């Protein structure tokens, strides 16, 4: 499941960040910010217009991400441990 599809207030674990093109600067930056395999992540809220941006918590830090940025992050829900 993509982070952009994760329901609000549902705990998940980062599986990977996918590059959309070679040398994807956004994907690289997401990894630098802590979106790495095994890290806990949760969508806290969504903006009022077209649900943009998403307020995402990774570890103890919160970030505002566009849906297109969040779509690069693959997650598995932690409720079952199975990929969603």
Secondary structure by P-SEA (a helix, b strand, c coil): cccccccccbbbbbcbbbbcccccaaaaaaaaacccccbbbbbcccccccccccccccccbbbbbcaaaaaabbbbbccccccc
